[in-house]
Amino acid sequence: AVKNALLCTHVHPIAIDGAYVQAAATAELAKHRIRSKGPDGSKDLTPRILLELLKGVAETQGMLEKLDVLLQGIKVWEQEGGSANLCRSVRERVAESFQIKATEAVACGLWAMCTNWD
């Protein structure tokens, strides 16, 4: 239903995919409990789990590549902690400097959310 609703306002495949991934992220966040410290249930959602779920929804190669970059960044974040250099590296890999596309905007928003999960 969401995808059909997007077709009347979004015409480009990248715009459709970005909007659909954003809607899917919102739906997943509404369905699950957000876990910030330790496992405490089967419905818990972590940044990594959310990004993996979104890879199953994304349709364009560009969105899939951006989600992979976010997953790689989250893995580093979990192992080494966050840093300005890591954030800069992820941003440079998901967003062009000239004109932002829907997939880039969604990737940047997801990165901001996932790195401020707690």
OpenMM code with the backbone's topology and positions (N, CA, C; nanometers):
from openmm import Vec3, app, unit

residues = "ALA VAL LYS ASN ALA LEU LEU CYS THR HIS VAL HIS PRO ILE ALA ILE ASP GLY ALA TYR VAL GLN ALA ALA ALA THR ALA GLU LEU ALA LYS HIS ARG ILE ARG SER LYS GLY PRO ASP GLY SER LYS ASP LEU THR PRO ARG ILE LEU LEU GLU LEU LEU LYS GLY VAL ALA GLU THR GLN GLY MET LEU GLU LYS LEU ASP VAL LEU LEU GLN GLY ILE LYS VAL TRP GLU GLN GLU GLY GLY SER ALA ASN LEU CYS ARG SER VAL ARG GLU ARG VAL ALA GLU SER PHE GLN ILE LYS ALA THR GLU ALA VAL ALA CYS GLY LEU TRP ALA MET CYS THR ASN TRP ASP".split()
positions = [
    Vec3(0.0823, -0.1192, 0.0000),
    Vec3(0.0000, 0.0000, 0.0000),
    Vec3(0.0865, 0.1252, 0.0000),
    Vec3(0.1934, 0.1228, 0.0791),
    Vec3(0.2817, 0.2393, 0.0860),
    Vec3(0.3459, 0.2651, -0.0493),
    Vec3(0.3921, 0.1595, -0.1120),
    Vec3(0.4586, 0.1757, -0.2412),
    Vec3(0.3640, 0.2357, -0.3447),
    Vec3(0.2416, 0.1895, -0.3478),
    Vec3(0.1440, 0.2448, -0.4423),
    Vec3(0.1156, 0.3914, -0.4129),
    Vec3(0.1125, 0.4287, -0.2863),
    Vec3(0.0892, 0.5682, -0.2498),
    Vec3(0.2048, 0.6561, -0.2944),
    Vec3(0.3249, 0.6032, -0.2936),
    Vec3(0.4424, 0.6801, -0.3343),
    Vec3(0.4437, 0.7112, -0.4837),
    Vec3(0.3828, 0.6252, -0.5616),
    Vec3(0.3891, 0.6401, -0.7067),
    Vec3(0.3194, 0.7658, -0.7573),
    Vec3(0.2266, 0.8208, -0.6806),
    Vec3(0.1596, 0.9430, -0.7265),
    Vec3(0.2401, 1.0679, -0.6925),
    Vec3(0.3374, 1.0577, -0.6027),
    Vec3(0.4184, 1.1748, -0.5666),
    Vec3(0.5652, 1.1622, -0.6052),
    Vec3(0.6104, 1.0421, -0.6331),
    Vec3(0.7499, 1.0178, -0.6678),
    Vec3(0.7541, 0.9453, -0.8023),
    Vec3(0.8332, 0.9985, -0.8960),
    Vec3(0.8384, 0.9350, -1.0277),
    Vec3(0.9715, 0.8660, -1.0552),
    Vec3(1.0788, 0.9150, -0.9972),
    Vec3(1.2104, 0.8568, -1.0246),
    Vec3(1.2339, 0.7360, -0.9344),
    Vec3(1.2904, 0.6283, -0.9887),
    Vec3(1.3140, 0.5080, -0.9082),
    Vec3(1.3950, 0.5336, -0.7807),
    Vec3(1.4917, 0.6242, -0.7861),
    Vec3(1.5714, 0.6553, -0.6676),
    Vec3(1.4847, 0.7239, -0.5620),
    Vec3(1.3985, 0.8146, -0.6056),
    Vec3(1.3092, 0.8837, -0.5115),
    Vec3(1.2105, 0.7854, -0.4494),
    Vec3(1.1579, 0.6961, -0.5308),
    Vec3(1.0638, 0.5951, -0.4800),
    Vec3(1.1339, 0.5060, -0.3776),
    Vec3(1.2533, 0.4607, -0.4098),
    Vec3(1.3260, 0.3716, -0.3200),
    Vec3(1.3616, 0.4418, -0.1896),
    Vec3(1.4078, 0.5647, -0.1984),
    Vec3(1.4410, 0.6395, -0.0772),
    Vec3(1.3204, 0.6567, 0.0128),
    Vec3(1.2081, 0.6948, -0.0455),
    Vec3(1.0858, 0.7143, 0.0331),
    Vec3(1.0365, 0.5825, 0.0923),
    Vec3(1.0480, 0.4752, 0.0155),
    Vec3(1.0015, 0.3451, 0.0630),
    Vec3(1.0884, 0.2942, 0.1774),
    Vec3(1.2187, 0.3111, 0.1660),
    Vec3(1.3094, 0.2687, 0.2731),
    Vec3(1.2836, 0.3519, 0.3993),
    Vec3(1.2594, 0.4805, 0.3815),
    Vec3(1.2288, 0.5656, 0.4970),
    Vec3(1.0983, 0.5202, 0.5639),
    Vec3(0.9973, 0.4901, 0.4857),
    Vec3(0.8703, 0.4417, 0.5404),
    Vec3(0.8898, 0.3070, 0.6107),
    Vec3(0.9709, 0.2207, 0.5520),
    Vec3(0.9969, 0.0894, 0.6130),
    Vec3(1.0706, 0.1059, 0.7457),
    Vec3(1.1650, 0.1984, 0.7514),
    Vec3(1.2375, 0.2239, 0.8768),
    Vec3(1.1406, 0.2707, 0.9847),
    Vec3(1.0519, 0.3596, 0.9489),
    Vec3(0.9525, 0.4093, 1.0444),
    Vec3(0.8627, 0.2958, 1.0928),
    Vec3(0.8210, 0.2104, 1.0014),
    Vec3(0.7352, 0.0973, 1.0378),
    Vec3(0.8080, 0.0017, 1.1324),
    Vec3(0.9332, -0.0278, 1.1040),
    Vec3(1.0105, -0.1177, 1.1902),
    Vec3(1.0289, -0.0571, 1.3286),
    Vec3(1.0563, 0.0715, 1.3340),
    Vec3(1.0744, 0.1376, 1.4628),
    Vec3(0.9449, 0.1369, 1.5441),
    Vec3(0.8319, 0.1450, 1.4758),
    Vec3(0.7028, 0.1426, 1.5447),
    Vec3(0.6681, 0.0024, 1.5955),
    Vec3(0.7167, -0.1018, 1.5278),
    Vec3(0.6823, -0.2395, 1.5632),
    Vec3(0.7669, -0.2965, 1.6758),
    Vec3(0.8875, -0.2474, 1.6918),
    Vec3(0.9829, -0.3111, 1.7821),
    Vec3(1.0199, -0.2215, 1.8996),
    Vec3(1.0621, -0.2870, 2.0040),
    Vec3(1.1188, -0.2165, 2.1180),
    Vec3(1.2625, -0.1796, 2.0800),
    Vec3(1.3033, -0.0630, 2.1204),
    Vec3(1.4394, -0.0171, 2.0897),
    Vec3(1.5316, -0.0599, 2.2023),
    Vec3(1.6350, -0.1330, 2.1668),
    Vec3(1.7312, -0.1784, 2.2673),
    Vec3(1.8541, -0.0894, 2.2631),
    Vec3(1.8937, -0.0428, 2.3796),
    Vec3(2.0163, 0.0344, 2.3844),
    Vec3(2.1239, -0.0333, 2.4686),
    Vec3(2.0841, -0.1122, 2.5666),
    Vec3(2.1822, -0.1789, 2.6523),
    Vec3(2.1440, -0.3252, 2.6720),
    Vec3(2.2207, -0.4166, 2.6157),
    Vec3(2.2036, -0.5582, 2.6402),
    Vec3(2.0754, -0.6205, 2.5863),
    Vec3(2.0775, -0.7519, 2.5605),
    Vec3(1.9588, -0.8206, 2.5087),
    Vec3(1.8556, -0.8411, 2.6195),
    Vec3(1.7328, -0.8064, 2.5897),
    Vec3(1.6287, -0.8280, 2.6893),
    Vec3(1.4962, -0.8707, 2.6273),
    Vec3(1.4997, -0.9265, 2.5066),
    Vec3(1.3765, -0.9748, 2.4483),
    Vec3(1.3898, -0.9998, 2.2999),
    Vec3(1.2973, -1.0767, 2.2468),
    Vec3(1.3039, -1.1152, 2.1063),
    Vec3(1.2576, -1.0044, 2.0118),
    Vec3(1.1936, -0.9014, 2.0632),
    Vec3(1.1449, -0.7948, 1.9770),
    Vec3(1.2382, -0.6749, 1.9772),
    Vec3(1.3548, -0.6876, 2.0392),
    Vec3(1.4483, -0.5768, 2.0463),
    Vec3(1.5053, -0.5448, 1.9091),
    Vec3(1.5296, -0.4183, 1.8861),
    Vec3(1.5827, -0.3714, 1.7587),
    Vec3(1.7099, -0.2922, 1.7852),
    Vec3(1.8129, -0.3221, 1.7094),
    Vec3(1.9395, -0.2499, 1.7179),
    Vec3(1.9638, -0.1816, 1.5832),
    Vec3(2.0580, -0.0866, 1.5783),
    Vec3(2.0883, -0.0237, 1.4491),
    Vec3(2.1252, -0.1256, 1.3413),
    Vec3(2.2060, -0.2229, 1.3779),
    Vec3(2.2496, -0.3221, 1.2794),
    Vec3(2.1313, -0.4043, 1.2281),
    Vec3(2.0432, -0.4464, 1.3175),
    Vec3(1.9257, -0.5235, 1.2766),
    Vec3(1.8366, -0.4396, 1.1861),
    Vec3(1.8146, -0.3129, 1.2224),
    Vec3(1.7321, -0.2248, 1.1396),
    Vec3(1.7898, -0.2122, 0.9990),
    Vec3(1.9188, -0.1878, 0.9883),
    Vec3(1.9808, -0.1713, 0.8560),
    Vec3(1.9729, -0.3001, 0.7748),
    Vec3(1.9903, -0.4140, 0.8401),
    Vec3(1.9782, -0.5429, 0.7699),
    Vec3(1.8350, -0.5612, 0.7177),
    Vec3(1.7359, -0.5262, 0.8001),
    Vec3(1.5966, -0.5363, 0.7559),
    Vec3(1.5710, -0.4453, 0.6353),
    Vec3(1.6267, -0.3271, 0.6376),
    Vec3(1.6048, -0.2319, 0.5288),
    Vec3(1.6698, -0.2780, 0.3985),
    Vec3(1.7788, -0.3541, 0.4086),
    Vec3(1.8396, -0.4094, 0.2873),
    Vec3(1.7435, -0.5041, 0.2157),
    Vec3(1.6543, -0.5654, 0.2914),
    Vec3(1.5554, -0.6539, 0.2316),
    Vec3(1.4422, -0.5793, 0.1627),
    Vec3(1.4344, -0.4488, 0.1850),
    Vec3(1.3281, -0.3657, 0.1280),
    Vec3(1.3784, -0.2832, 0.0104),
    Vec3(1.5031, -0.2409, 0.0183),
    Vec3(1.5610, -0.1543, -0.0854),
    Vec3(1.5629, -0.2260, -0.2199),
    Vec3(1.5435, -0.1474, -0.3265),
    Vec3(1.5382, -0.2069, -0.4602),
    Vec3(1.6466, -0.1566, -0.5541),
    Vec3(1.6943, -0.0355, -0.5346),
    Vec3(1.7951, 0.0165, -0.6272),
    Vec3(1.9354, -0.0174, -0.5772),
    Vec3(2.0250, -0.0330, -0.6704),
    Vec3(2.1637, -0.0629, -0.6355),
    Vec3(2.2226, 0.0472, -0.5482),
    Vec3(2.1892, 0.1724, -0.5795),
    Vec3(2.2405, 0.2844, -0.5019),
    Vec3(2.1993, 0.2786, -0.3560),
    Vec3(2.0738, 0.2475, -0.3289),
    Vec3(2.0266, 0.2398, -0.1902),
    Vec3(2.0911, 0.1228, -0.1188),
    Vec3(2.1016, 0.0087, -0.1874),
    Vec3(2.1666, -0.1079, -0.1275),
    Vec3(2.3117, -0.0786, -0.0923),
    Vec3(2.3822, -0.0093, -0.1806),
    Vec3(2.5219, 0.0262, -0.1548),
    Vec3(2.5328, 0.1189, -0.0341),
    Vec3(2.4413, 0.2145, -0.0232),
    Vec3(2.4438, 0.3073, 0.0898),
    Vec3(2.4151, 0.2353, 0.2210),
    Vec3(2.3216, 0.1424, 0.2195),
    Vec3(2.2935, 0.0644, 0.3397),
    Vec3(2.4140, -0.0204, 0.3787),
    Vec3(2.4864, -0.0733, 0.2800),
    Vec3(2.6096, -0.1483, 0.3093),
    Vec3(2.7139, -0.0590, 0.3756),
    Vec3(2.7275, 0.0628, 0.3259),
    Vec3(2.8215, 0.1588, 0.3865),
    Vec3(2.7812, 0.1857, 0.5315),
    Vec3(2.6516, 0.2062, 0.5554),
    Vec3(2.6042, 0.2303, 0.6918),
    Vec3(2.6320, 0.1108, 0.7820),
    Vec3(2.6091, -0.0098, 0.7309),
    Vec3(2.6372, -0.1304, 0.8097),
    Vec3(2.7850, -0.1410, 0.8442),
    Vec3(2.8708, -0.1139, 0.7475),
    Vec3(3.0145, -0.1168, 0.7738),
    Vec3(3.0511, -0.0130, 0.8798),
    Vec3(2.9928, 0.1051, 0.8677),
    Vec3(3.0192, 0.2115, 0.9646),
    Vec3(2.9707, 0.1758, 1.1040),
    Vec3(2.8532, 0.1153, 1.1136),
    Vec3(2.7985, 0.0755, 1.2433),
    Vec3(2.8861, -0.0313, 1.3076),
    Vec3(2.9379, -0.1230, 1.2276),
    Vec3(3.0272, -0.2258, 1.2819),
    Vec3(3.1513, -0.1625, 1.3428),
    Vec3(3.2095, -0.0640, 1.2738),
    Vec3(3.3255, 0.0073, 1.3276),
    Vec3(3.2850, 0.0838, 1.4534),
    Vec3(3.1691, 0.1502, 1.4488),
    Vec3(3.1186, 0.2261, 1.5638),
    Vec3(3.1058, 0.1353, 1.6866),
    Vec3(3.0519, 0.0139, 1.6659),
    Vec3(3.0331, -0.0801, 1.7768),
    Vec3(3.1671, -0.1295, 1.8321),
    Vec3(3.2655, -0.1479, 1.7449),
    Vec3(3.3939, -0.2027, 1.7872),
    Vec3(3.4879, -0.0970, 1.8446),
    Vec3(3.4879, 0.0210, 1.7831),
    Vec3(3.5874, 0.1220, 1.8192),
    Vec3(3.5283, 0.2490, 1.8794),
    Vec3(3.3979, 0.2625, 1.8725),
    Vec3(3.3343, 0.3853, 1.9189),
    Vec3(3.3260, 0.4860, 1.8049),
    Vec3(3.2461, 0.5856, 1.8263),
    Vec3(3.2259, 0.6870, 1.7233),
    Vec3(3.3396, 0.7871, 1.7190),
    Vec3(3.3558, 0.8495, 1.6049),
    Vec3(3.4555, 0.9549, 1.5895),
    Vec3(3.4138, 1.0457, 1.4749),
    Vec3(3.4671, 1.1656, 1.4777),
    Vec3(3.4382, 1.2599, 1.3694),
    Vec3(3.4896, 1.2051, 1.2371),
    Vec3(3.6035, 1.1379, 1.2388),
    Vec3(3.6582, 1.0819, 1.1149),
    Vec3(3.5692, 0.9728, 1.0575),
    Vec3(3.5139, 0.8876, 1.1439),
    Vec3(3.4235, 0.7822, 1.0968),
    Vec3(3.2987, 0.8452, 1.0358),
    Vec3(3.2413, 0.9427, 1.1037),
    Vec3(3.1208, 1.0085, 1.0512),
    Vec3(3.1487, 1.0769, 0.9182),
    Vec3(3.2623, 1.1420, 0.9070),
    Vec3(3.3006, 1.2082, 0.7818),
    Vec3(3.3175, 1.1058, 0.6709),
    Vec3(3.3811, 0.9946, 0.7016),
    Vec3(3.4030, 0.8900, 0.6023),
    Vec3(3.2713, 0.8331, 0.5516),
    Vec3(3.1798, 0.8047, 0.6432),
    Vec3(3.0489, 0.7510, 0.6030),
    Vec3(2.9749, 0.8538, 0.5183),
    Vec3(2.9722, 0.9777, 0.5644),
    Vec3(2.9015, 1.0832, 0.4902),
    Vec3(2.9572, 1.0976, 0.3487),
    Vec3(3.0882, 1.0952, 0.3351),
    Vec3(3.1504, 1.1077, 0.2027),
    Vec3(3.1156, 0.9904, 0.1123),
    Vec3(3.0923, 0.8744, 0.1711),
    Vec3(3.0620, 0.7553, 0.0909),
    Vec3(2.9149, 0.7433, 0.0541),
    Vec3(2.8267, 0.8144, 0.1244),
    Vec3(2.6843, 0.8024, 0.0931),
    Vec3(2.6245, 0.9255, 0.0268),
    Vec3(2.6929, 1.0400, 0.0312),
    Vec3(2.6331, 1.1627, -0.0224),
    Vec3(2.7284, 1.2344, -0.1171),
    Vec3(2.6738, 1.2765, -0.2297),
    Vec3(2.7504, 1.3583, -0.3233),
    Vec3(2.7431, 1.5031, -0.2770),
    Vec3(2.8394, 1.5813, -0.3158),
    Vec3(2.8407, 1.7201, -0.2695),
    Vec3(2.7578, 1.8126, -0.3569),
    Vec3(2.7235, 1.7725, -0.4793),
    Vec3(2.6545, 1.8629, -0.5705),
    Vec3(2.5049, 1.8707, -0.5441),
    Vec3(2.4364, 1.7597, -0.5547),
    Vec3(2.2914, 1.7582, -0.5369),
    Vec3(2.2527, 1.6297, -0.4662),
    Vec3(2.1813, 1.6414, -0.3573),
    Vec3(2.1468, 1.5232, -0.2787),
    Vec3(2.0279, 1.4505, -0.3400),
    Vec3(2.0385, 1.3194, -0.3441),
    Vec3(1.9309, 1.2330, -0.3939),
    Vec3(1.8549, 1.1770, -0.2742),
    Vec3(1.7361, 1.1262, -0.2987),
    Vec3(1.6535, 1.0710, -0.1905),
    Vec3(1.7264, 0.9594, -0.1165),
    Vec3(1.7958, 0.8742, -0.1886),
    Vec3(1.8664, 0.7638, -0.1234),
    Vec3(1.9776, 0.8168, -0.0334),
    Vec3(2.0399, 0.9270, -0.0735),
    Vec3(2.1454, 0.9873, 0.0079),
    Vec3(2.0866, 1.0523, 0.1327),
    Vec3(1.9751, 1.1227, 0.1159),
    Vec3(1.9105, 1.1876, 0.2298),
    Vec3(1.8674, 1.0844, 0.3337),
    Vec3(1.8089, 0.9746, 0.2871),
    Vec3(1.7647, 0.8694, 0.3780),
    Vec3(1.8850, 0.8066, 0.4472),
    Vec3(1.9916, 0.7794, 0.3730),
    Vec3(2.1119, 0.7204, 0.4319),
    Vec3(2.1707, 0.8126, 0.5390),
    Vec3(2.1762, 0.9420, 0.5117),
    Vec3(2.2294, 1.0368, 0.6109),
    Vec3(2.1410, 1.0407, 0.7348),
    Vec3(2.0101, 1.0400, 0.7162),
    Vec3(1.9183, 1.0385, 0.8300),
    Vec3(1.9307, 0.9114, 0.9116),
    Vec3(1.9425, 0.7984, 0.8442),
    Vec3(1.9588, 0.6710, 0.9147),
    Vec3(2.0891, 0.6683, 0.9929),
    Vec3(2.1963, 0.7208, 0.9338),
    Vec3(2.3253, 0.7246, 1.0031),
    Vec3(2.3133, 0.8090, 1.1299),
    Vec3(2.2511, 0.9255, 1.1195),
    Vec3(2.2350, 1.0117, 1.2362),
    Vec3(2.1554, 0.9405, 1.3454),
    Vec3(2.0497, 0.8723, 1.3078),
    Vec3(1.9685, 0.8011, 1.4057),
    Vec3(2.0447, 0.6850, 1.4668),
    Vec3(2.1078, 0.6046, 1.3829),
    Vec3(2.1775, 0.4844, 1.4332),
    Vec3(2.2954, 0.5183, 1.5239),
    Vec3(2.3591, 0.6306, 1.5018),
    Vec3(2.4742, 0.6673, 1.5847),
    Vec3(2.4319, 0.7471, 1.7084),
    Vec3(2.3044, 0.7712, 1.7234),
    Vec3(2.2513, 0.8372, 1.8434),
    Vec3(2.1391, 0.7542, 1.9026),
    Vec3(2.1523, 0.6236, 1.8926),
    Vec3(2.0491, 0.5273, 1.9309),
    Vec3(2.0139, 0.5371, 2.0793),
    Vec3(2.1154, 0.5521, 2.1622),
    Vec3(2.0919, 0.5572, 2.3085),
    Vec3(2.0282, 0.6862, 2.3372),
] * unit.nanometer
topology = app.Topology()
chain = topology.addChain("A")
for resn in residues:
    res = topology.addResidue(resn, chain)
    for name in ("N", "CA", "C"):
        topology.addAtom(name, app.Element.getBySymbol(name[0]), res)
